[in-house]
Amino acid sequence: MSAVLQIQPTWVLTDIIAAAGQPLDKAYTADDKLYLPDVSQVDADAALAAYDNAASQEAKEWSLVRVERNAKLLACDWTQLPDCNLSAAMQAGWADYRQNLRDITTQALPVEWPTEPA
């Protein structure tokens, strides 16, 4: 029994190999295909479907994080204008908050949102 999967650029091959129950040292790639010598095609296809669902779910979660992050940035754009009537310390606090928002994608899910300056 052996399985062959067409490799997609977004795949993390070690994750797919592990999901299929194949030891890493037995699987190999050639001609843009992933070969799983000790896995049935049915099992490999099921593992791939589960992997795609998990990857898709994570992509959706990150999309929602980015939408919320962008809305939060837009809501406080005014704090960085020269005529915003904030003290230099408050403006710096808002600048730090905005940088923390931009850096939110360096976290793991679920993200911890920064607190707005008081």
C-alpha positions in Angstrom: 0.0 0.0 0.0 1.2 3.4 -1.0 -0.2 6.9 -1.3 0.8 9.8 -3.6 -0.3 13.4 -3.0 0.2 16.4 -5.2 2.2 19.0 -3.1 0.6 22.4 -2.7 2.8 25.4 -1.9 1.0 26.2 1.4 1.6 22.7 2.9 3.8 22.0 5.8 4.9 18.6 4.7 6.0 17.3 8.1 2.5 18.1 9.4 0.8 16.2 6.6 3.2 13.3 7.0 2.5 13.1 10.7 -1.3 13.4 10.1 -1.1 10.5 7.7 0.7 8.4 10.4 3.8 8.0 8.3 7.3 8.1 9.9 9.2 11.1 8.6 12.1 9.0 7.4 9.9 6.9 5.1 8.1 9.7 3.3 9.8 11.4 0.3 9.1 13.9 -2.4 9.7 13.9 -6.1 8.2 15.7 -9.1 6.0 17.9 -6.9 4.5 14.9 -5.2 4.6 13.5 -1.7 5.0 9.8 -1.5 3.8 7.9 1.6 5.0 4.3 1.1 3.3 2.7 4.2 0.0 4.6 4.0 -3.1 3.7 2.0 -4.4 6.3 -0.4 -7.7 6.4 1.5 -5.9 7.2 4.8 -3.7 9.8 3.1 -6.7 11.5 1.5 -8.5 11.6 4.9 -5.4 13.0 6.6 -5.1 15.6 3.9 -8.8 16.6 4.3 -8.3 17.0 8.0 -5.1 19.1 7.4 -6.9 21.3 4.9 -9.8 21.9 7.3 -7.5 22.8 10.1 -5.4 25.1 7.9 -8.6 26.7 6.5 -10.0 27.3 10.0 -6.7 28.9 11.2 -6.7 31.1 8.1 -10.3 32.2 8.8 -9.3 33.1 12.4 -6.4 35.1 11.3 -8.6 36.9 8.8 -10.9 37.9 11.6 -8.0 39.1 13.7 -6.7 41.3 10.9 -10.2 42.8 10.4 -10.5 43.7 14.0 -6.9 45.0 14.2 -7.5 47.2 11.2 -10.7 48.6 12.7 -8.9 49.4 16.0 -6.1 51.1 14.1 -8.6 53.1 12.0 -10.4 54.2 15.2 -7.3 55.8 16.7 -5.7 57.2 13.6 -6.6 60.7 14.9 -4.2 60.3 17.8 -1.2 60.6 15.6 -2.2 63.8 13.9 -0.1 66.9 14.8 -3.3 68.9 15.9 -4.9 66.1 18.0 -4.6 68.1 21.3 -3.0 65.2 23.1 0.1 65.6 25.3 3.3 64.2 24.0 3.2 61.4 26.6 -0.4 60.5 25.6 0.5 60.6 21.9 3.5 58.3 22.6 1.2 56.0 24.5 -1.1 55.8 21.6 1.8 55.2 19.2 2.9 52.3 21.3 -0.6 50.9 21.4 -0.8 51.2 17.6 2.5 49.4 17.2 1.3 46.6 19.5 -1.8 46.3 17.2 0.4 46.1 14.1 2.5 43.4 15.8 -0.6 41.3 16.8 0.1 38.8 13.9 3.4 37.8 15.6 1.3 36.1 18.4 -0.2 32.7 18.4 -3.9 32.2 18.4 -5.9 33.2 20.4 -4.3 36.7 20.4 -4.1 38.9 23.4 -5.3 42.4 22.5 -3.4 45.4 23.8 -5.2 47.8 26.1 -5.9 51.3 24.9 -4.0 54.1 26.7 -6.1 55.8 29.4 
